[in-house]
């Protein structure tokens, strides 16, 4: 029983570590907007799409992936989202233009929706009912 509980806490830690990147990634761009605007020599309105495209895509797909995860598997969808999110983050860091950066942020939002939509389901499956509140 004890090893089962330890495994549950490790799962919670792993899921939380990956999922925490979603809101951090949404808010950290706010700090970078002046630099993005200057680097790509675009207007503030254009550079704000770096944040907006991510959030719109994330919100548009959360419900879809929540239902899709029930059919395909929460763990599979979460890992696909995590790998895609890491890949999209690398693409964002090497984006040669503002348009590609916005496109890569859309991909990031899409993959972030995969992770966020199933993370609580994974935690719920990992813990016995009496310990779910602690988790």
C-alpha positions in Angstrom: 0.0 0.0 0.0 2.8 2.4 0.9 4.6 2.0 -2.4 1.2 2.5 -4.2 0.8 5.8 -2.3 4.4 6.9 -3.1 3.7 6.1 -6.8 0.6 8.3 -6.6 2.5 11.2 -5.2 5.2 10.9 -7.9 2.5 10.9 -10.6 1.0 14.0 -9.0 4.4 15.7 -8.9 5.1 14.8 -12.6 1.7 16.0 -13.8 1.9 19.2 -11.8 5.4 20.0 -13.0 4.4 19.7 -16.7 1.0 21.4 -16.2 2.4 24.4 -14.3 4.2 25.4 -17.5 0.9 26.3 -19.2 0.0 29.3 -17.0 3.6 30.3 -16.6 4.0 30.3 -20.4 0.8 32.4 -20.7 2.0 35.1 -18.3 5.7 35.2 -19.0 5.2 36.5 -22.5 3.7 39.7 -21.0 7.1 40.6 -19.6 8.7 39.9 -23.0 6.2 41.8 -25.2 8.4 45.0 -25.4 11.4 43.0 -26.4 9.4 41.0 -29.0 8.1 44.2 -30.4 11.5 45.7 -30.7 13.3 42.6 -31.9 10.8 41.9 -34.8 10.2 45.6 -35.4 6.5 45.3 -35.3 3.7 47.3 -33.6 2.5 46.5 -30.1 -0.8 45.3 -31.6 1.0 42.7 -33.7 3.2 41.5 -30.9 0.2 41.1 -28.6 -1.0 38.3 -30.9 1.9 36.2 -29.5 0.0 36.0 -26.2 -3.5 36.1 -27.7 -3.0 33.3 -30.2 -1.8 31.0 -27.4 -4.7 31.8 -25.1 -7.4 31.6 -27.7 -6.1 28.2 -29.0 -5.8 26.9 -25.4 -9.3 27.8 -24.5 -10.8 26.7 -27.7 -9.5 23.1 -27.4 -9.7 22.3 -23.6 -13.2 20.9 -23.7 -12.5 18.9 -26.9 -9.4 17.3 -25.5 -11.2 16.6 -22.2 -13.7 14.4 -24.1 -11.1 13.1 -26.5 -8.9 12.0 -23.5 -11.8 9.8 -22.2 -11.7 7.8 -25.5 -8.0 7.8 -26.3 -6.5 7.7 -22.8 -5.6 10.5 -20.4 -2.0 9.4 -20.1 -1.4 9.1 -23.8 -2.9 12.5 -24.5 -1.0 14.1 -21.7 2.3 12.8 -22.9 1.6 13.7 -26.5 0.7 17.2 -25.3 3.9 17.5 -23.1 6.2 16.4 -26.0 4.4 18.7 -28.4 4.6 21.6 -25.9 8.3 21.1 -25.5 8.8 20.9 -29.3 6.6 24.0 -29.8 8.6 25.9 -27.2 11.9 25.1 -29.0 10.3 26.3 -32.3 9.2 29.5 -30.6 12.7 30.2 -29.4 14.1 29.9 -32.9 11.2 31.7 -34.7 12.7 33.9 -37.5 9.6 36.1 -37.9 6.7 37.4 -35.9 4.3 35.4 -38.0 6.1 32.1 -37.4 6.3 33.0 -33.7 2.5 33.5 -33.6 2.0 30.2 -35.5 4.3 28.3 -33.1 2.4 29.9 -30.1 -0.8 28.5 -31.7 0.8 25.0 -31.7 1.9 25.6 -28.1 -1.7 26.5 -27.1 -3.0 23.4 -28.9 -0.6 21.1 -27.0 -1.2 23.0 -23.7 -4.9 22.2 -24.0 -4.0 18.5 -24.3 -2.1 18.6 -21.0 -4.5 20.8 -19.0 -7.6 19.0 -20.1 -6.6 15.6 -18.7 -4.2 16.4 -15.8 -6.9 16.3 -13.1 -8.2 13.1 -14.5 -4.8 11.5 -14.2 -4.5 12.7 -10.6 -8.0 11.4 -9.8 -7.2 7.9 -11.2 -3.9 7.8 -9.3 -5.2 8.3 -5.8 -7.6 6.3 -3.7 -10.8 8.2 -2.9 -10.0 8.9 0.8 -6.7 10.7 -0.2 -8.1 12.5 -3.2 -8.7 15.7 -1.2 -5.1 15.8 -0.1 -3.9 15.4 -3.7 
